[in-house]
Amino acid sequence: MLPLLYPRNHFLEPFGEKAKRNLMYWRNSWCCYILSLLQFPK
């Protein structure tokens, strides 16, 4: 995972329960992002 793709406030946030929820959210959104890119014709 590239840190540059993360929002700055999330990247600088200390790892806690909120950070874990954000990590799951970004992981899901990253998968959706790749799937959406695969759907576009090249």
MOQUIWO-V454158 format. One record per backbone hydrogen bond with DSSP energy under -0.5 kcal/mol. NH is the residue of the N-H (numbers start at 1). CO is the residue of the C=O. If there is no record, write none. Layout:
NH:CO
NH:CO
This chain:
3:1
5:2
6:3
11:7
12:8
16:14
20:16
21:17
22:18
23:19
24:20
25:21
26:22
27:23
28:24
29:25
30:26
31:27
32:28
33:29
34:30
35:31
36:32
37:33
38:34
39:35
40:36
40:37
